Amino acid sequence: MDEPMHNQSAQASDSTAASPVAETLGKGLLDIYQPALEDSKDHIDELLNGQNRLINLMQQENGRFKECEYTYNIAELLQQVRTYHGKLTRIKKQTNSIQEKSAKLKRRSVRLKEQTEARAERARLDRIRARQREEQLVAKFAGPST
């Protein structure tokens, strides 16, 4: 029983004795590598900051390209509006011209119809007068012989 106790106390004294040695070794390693690690950390932080700035710049440039694209699309749409407006104006003028020609043709048609009806009426009246003259002439010749 004394031996296991002794063994535990030896381990405890080793860990107590090892602790200052481990601590000294740890501090020595930290003293050796810590400045390089801190420099590396600072360098990585600078790189990350630079990368973030570049990402922001790229996003801004992408936004500008999109604005240019939208501006181009707007300019294209405005050109189409001008083109279609010109076409619409031409169609409107043509429609007005056709409407005027149609109205003239209708007036001419009405005038020709009236002239045709007037001629037909005169011809009818002329036939009636001619018949009446013939009847008068026939009546004059027929009258004395009866």
ABEGO torsion letter per residue (X at the ends): XAAAAAAAAAAAAAAAAAAAAAAAAAAAAAAAAAAAAAAAAAAAAAAAAAAAAAAAAAAAAAAAAAAAAAAAAAAAAAAAAAAAAAAAAAAAAAAAAAAAAAAAAAAAAAAAAAAAAAAAAAAAAAAAAAAAAAAAAAAAAAAAAX
